[in-house]
Amino acid sequence: NSVLDLLQASMDFSENSTKPKLEQVSFNANMDENLTVLSDYVESRNVKLFKKLGEDAVVKIDKRKFYVACYSIARFACDVMNHGGNLYFSSKCENNAVILNIKDENTEIKPEMIKEVFNPYFSYAGNPSTGLSLAISKFLIEAMHATFELHIEDSGTNYRVSIPVSML
């Protein structure tokens, strides 16, 4: 399913149209599933994955599209840390939202590049269209009524996803 989901997300992005199938899920249970699958990929790229999930909440997301968004962020992080590093996933509940913070240790992407990295044609270290990963992530996350922000610091990049808590 993962390969089909990746292909479908790419097609949705290229057509600028997606119809997420939103369902109420436990954020922590969903992230545990996603990170279990992502850990093999990330480690194959010589990157170590760490997780620290905070208080759980019910969110309304399309599980398959959210996995693709997480995968795409992890892929971008691995691309810019092409010699290895650490990738941290953490979450917390704040102001009726679950905040997913993903942090990498890349020191090559600079703050002045922040607008470029969302360009699907942005290339880094010989990897053509590195920016496609973040463009797809942002597209999918926003289609689920969540927000995606990027903050670049000297110690790495912070990817912040804010998902509204679902009221049962």
Order of alpha helices (4+ residues) and beta strands (2+ residues): alpha-beta-alpha-beta-beta-alpha-beta-beta-alpha-beta-beta
